[in-house]
Amino acid sequence: MQFDRRVFLKSAGAAGVAAAFDAKAHFAFAATPDDRRLVVVILRGALDGLAAVPPHGDKDYAGVRGTLALQTEGAGAIHDLDGFFGLNPALTNLKALYDSRQLVVFHNICSPYRDRSHFDGQNVLEAGGTSPHLLQDGWLNRALAPMGLANGDGALAIAQMPPLMLSGKVQTASWMPAVLPAPDELFLAQVRALYAGDAVLEASLSSVLALQASAQGAMDDPAAKGMQPGKGGAYGNLVPLFQGAGKLLAAPHGPRVATLEASGWDTHVAQGVADGQLARRLAALDTAIDALRVAMGTDAWNKTAVVMATEFGRTVRPNGSGGTDHGTGGAAFLFGGAVAGGSVKAEWTGLGQGALKDGRDQPARTDLRALFKGVLADQMGVSGAALETRIFPDSAAAPPIKGLIRV
């Protein structure tokens, strides 16, 4: 058997954890304030913010939403938040986080992008620029050095490869469930013998295998199977992914920054109401979020902030196919044990015809970069100078939102 032992560390057989978590990981996280964690969840496809966070108190809500309006009473009723805004009935766990003051909801929020291409909208969301393809790396990658994680040990993408948001000069790792058989004990024994005498590589192998075992333990946990949301295409995979992420983030020498992704929010046709395709997807996401929380445990969760955002919103009125088309303003979420939650932040302008952008969309009254900047500053200790110059250039008009993180 002949192979390059350093190449092996980069794939760890297909055990699934990249070699970025090597012996240096024991010292990688001291720079994060109070050992805090940050997770970013990208909702690809443009989530309908009015379905996820219905403004049931708006006098025009029921009329403009028509067949997509959610009920305020009876079966499938909205989870009321403050008498005006609510949560989709599928978001039961998010409602519990709101009640425990661990969730802040944002409305009429969007990146600087104002057209309706998923590809370009996601590029702006992840790169942090003012227009598509202006920047070639991701804002979260640019933030790693100011967090003290420039050696690449502290960030992990739960994906086949890091998304644009986490791509750039700082090397990052990715993890997904193994698609090839895990190496057997005989193979590992041979590799350990090969690495004997090389302290760095021997420690690297041990670290990789320990992290893989932790993640695989989450995948095999009977509790994860019990939380599976059932049928729903790719959504059947969300619980083990979110739970695996939680196990890794909770590990003493695991990552402190992670990205997760959930697709399928492009609901042009048959979007449904309380029991339709969108509600089922929201329920699967809601279940996965709770799996992340449980897997992290109380101590790690209380040091965690999770930002969840999409590339843009959807139209206010339904289309002729029972769905919604690409829009502008939408909803975003910030939750976790480190979050000073229990509120809805929206510069609300109403749903009347005169308040709509182009007569069809919610206007974007809050810049998503202001949310990202506020979390990076108060949760991860990133300086204002780094935020304004390196991470989000040309963003002075979107100052950081303060008061989002518990002090």
N, C-alpha and C positions, 0 to 999 in steps of 0.2 A: 504494500500500500504506500503510494507516494502522493503527497499533497503539501501545499504551502500552509504551514501552521498559522501564519498571520491571516491568510485568507479564511481559514476555518473560523477564526474568531469573529470575522465580519459576518458570518452566516450562522455560526454555531450549529452546524448540521442543518437544518431547517428548524431548529428548536424555536426560533422566532424572535429572539431578542438580540439587537445589534450590539456590537462590541464597544459602543460608546460608554457603556457602564463597566468600566474596568477598575483597576485598583484605585485610581484617582477618585472614584466616586465617594470614597470614605471622607473626602475633604471638600467635595464639590459644592456643598450647599450652605456653608457657613455664612455666605454673604447675603442670603435671602433673609429679610427681616423676620425674626422670630420663627424661622423655619417654615414660612408660609408657602402655600401652593396656589397656582393659577391654572385654570383649565379654560380653554376656548372651544365652544361647540359651534361648528359651522352648519347651518341648516340650508342645504343646497336646493335651489328650485324656487325660491321666493315664497315664504310662508305668508298666508293670508292673516295679517295682523288683526283684522276685524273679526275673524273667526276664532283666533286664539285668545284675544283680549277684547271681547265685545263691549262697546260703550252703551250698555243697555239704558243708561239714563239720558242719552241724547234723544231729543224729541223726534229727530229724523231717522234714527237707527232702524226701526222696524220697517219704515216705508222704503228706504233706499236699499235695504238688504233683501227685501221681498222674501222669496222662498228660502233664502239662506239665513234669515234671522233666527237666532236662538231664543228659546222660551225662557221666561223669567220665573215660571212656576211649573210644578208638576214634574213628570218624568223628563229627564234630559235637560233640566233647568241649569242656567248659568250659575257658576259659583260666584256669588257677589263678593266684591272686595271692599268697596267704599261707598256703595249706593249709586255710583255712576258707572264705574268700570267693573268688569267681572272676568273670570277665566272660563274657557271652554269646559263643559262638564267632564271631558275626558282628562283634564289636568288635575286630578285629585291630589296627587303628591305635591305638585307645585302649590296648590291651595294650602296644604298643610305647612309648607315652608313659609308661605306668606303669613299664615296665622301665627307661626313661631318667630316672626320678624326676621326671616332669613331670605326673603325674596323682594327684589325691587323690580317693578314692571315699567317698561318705557313704551310710549306710543308716539306716533307721528315722528318716527326716527328713521334715519337712513344714512348711508354713506354719501359723499359728494356726488355720486353718479346719478344722472337724471334721465338716462335713456332706458331701454327695456331689453337689453341683451343679457342673458344669463352669464355668458362667457365674460363679457366686459364688466358686468356688475360684480361678479365674484372676484375679478382681478383687482378692482378698486377696493373692495372689502378687505382682501387679504394683503395687498401691497401697501395700503394706507396712503395712497396718493390722492390727487385731486381729479385725475382722469385716467382712463384705461391705459395700461402699458407704459406709464410714465416712469415707474420704478420697477426694477427687475428682481427685487427680493421682497421678503415679507416683513411687515412691521414687527411681528413677534420675534422673528430672528434678530432684527436690529435691536430689539430690547434686551436680548440675552446678556450682552456684554455689560450694559448698565446695571443689570441685576446681579452681576458677579458670576454669571454662568457661561463665560466665553470659552471655556475649555471643552464645551460640547457634551458634558456629562449630565446636564440638568434638564434637558428637554426631550420629550418623546411624542411622536405622532402615533396615534392608534389608527394605523392605515398601512396599506402596502408600501407607501413611501410618503415622506413628509409633504404636506400641501404647500402651496406658495407662501402662505402665512408664516410657516416655520422654516422656509428655505432661504439660504443666503450664505454669508461668509462663515458663520459659526456652524460647525458640523453638528447635526442632530440625528437622532435615531428614530426608527419606526418599529412598531410591533403589530403583528396580526397573528391569529391562530395558525399553527403550523399546517402547511399544505403538503409537506412531505413527512415521511415517518421520522419520528424522533430517533436519535442515535441510540443503539442498544448499549448495555452495560459493557460488553466486550470492547466495542468501539471506543467508548469513553475511557475505559481502562488503558487502552493503547495510547490514546491522546494524552492522558495524564502522565503516562510513562515518558512520552516524547517531550512533554513540557517540564519534566522534573529537572531542577537545576536552574530554570529560568524563572526567577521570582515574579517578574512582571507578567509574563504570559500565563504562568500558573495561577496567579491571583485573578487575572482577567477571565480565564476559563471558569473558575469557581464563581465569580460574580455573575457572569452570564447565565450559568446553569441555575444559580439560586434565583435569579429574577425570573427565568423561564418557569421554574417550578412554582413560584408564587403566582404567576399569571395563569399557568395551566391549572393550578389549584382552584382558581376562581372559575375557570371554564368548566371544571368537573364538579363544582360545588352543587349538591342537590338543591340548595336554595335558589341557584340560578335557573335550574330547570323549572322550579316551581313558579318563577317569575316570568317565564317566557310569555310574550303577548299573543302567541298563537299565529295563525296565518296572517300574511301581510308582506310577502316577498322579502326584500332585504331587511325589513323591520324585525324579522325573527332573529337576526344576528345582533341586534342592538344591546340586549341585556348582557350577554357574555363579554362583549367589547367594553361596555361601560363598567362592568364589574371587574374585568381584568385591569382596566385603567385604574380603578380604585385601589386594587391590591398593590399595584406598582407604586402609585403615588403615596400610599401609606407606608411602604417599606422604608426603614431607616436610611438606606442608601439609595433609594429610588429617585426617580425624576421629581422635580418640583414644578415643572411647567409641562403641560400636555395639551394636545389638540385632539378633538373627536369630530366626526362628521356624520350627518344623517341626511340622506337624499330623499326625493320623492314629494316635494312640496309644490310642484308645478301643476296645480289642480284646475286645468282649463275645462274639464268635462266632469260632470256628475260629482261635484265636490261633496255634496251631502251636508247634513246638519249634525244633529247629535249622534247619529248612528251611521254616518256615511264613511267614505274612504278617508277623508281628512280626519275625522274623529278617531278612526282606528289607528291612523298614523300618530296622532297626538297621544293616544293612550299608550302606544308602544314606546314612544319617546319618554313619556311620563314615568312608565315603569322602569325604563333604563336609568333615568336620573335617580330614582330611588335606589336602584341597585348600586350605582356609583357611591351614593351616600353611605349605604350600609357597609359596602366593601371597605370604605376608607376607615370606618370606625370613628368614634366620637372625637378623639384627640386630633387626628389628621383633618377631619371634616371641619372642625372649629378653626382651623388655620387656612381654610380653602375658600376661594372665590371662583365662581364659574360664570363666564360670560357666554351668552347664547344669542347669535344674531344670524340674519339672512341677508341676501344681496339687495333686495328691495321688497316693497309690499305688493299688494294686488289691488285691482280696481274695487271701488266701493260697491258698485252695482253688479249683480250677477250677469253673465253673458247668456246667450241663447241656448247654451249647452248645459246649463245648470252648474257652471263653474265660474271662475273669475280669471281675468286676464292680467298681464303684467302691469304693475302700478309703480308707485313711488314710495311714499311714507308707509311704515309698517310698525311692527312691534319687536322689541328685544327684551332680554331677561338677564338679570344678575342675581345669583343666588349662592348660598353656601353659609357655613357656620361663621365665617369672618365678615359677612355682609350685614350692614345696618339696614335691615329690610322692614317690610310691612307698609310699603307705600307704592303709589303709582305716580310716575313722573311723565306728564304730558302737557305740552303747550297746546291745549285743545282749541281748535278753531271751528269745530262743528262739522256736520255732514250735509249741510244744506248746499244746494248747487253753487252758490256764490263762494263757498269756502273751499271748493275742490280745485285741485290743480288740473288744468286742461279740461275742466268739467267732468272729470272721471276718477281722479286719484286723491288720496290723502296727501296733503303737502308735507314735506319734510321740515319740521320745525326744530328738530334736534339733530346734530351731526353725530354719527356713531363714533367718530374719532374722539369726541368729548367724553363719551363713556369709557372708551378704551384708555384714554389718557388718565382719567380719574382713577381707574382701577390700577393701572401700572404705578401711578404715583403713590397712592395710599396703601395698596396691598403689597406691592413688590419693591417699594422704596426707590423708584426711578426718579431722577431729578427733573425739574422743569426744563432745564437747559437741554438735556438729552431728548426729552419729549418733543420740544419745539424744533430742534435742529436735525437730529439724526433719525428719530423714529417716525415722526409725522411732520415732515417739512411742509411749509406753507399752510400751517393749521392754526395760525394765531386767532382766526375768527371762531375757532372751536376750543375755548379754554376748558381745562379738565373739570368735570363735574365733581364737586366735593361732597363729603359727608356720606359716601357710599359704603365705607369700610368701618367696622368697629375699631375703636382705639383702645 
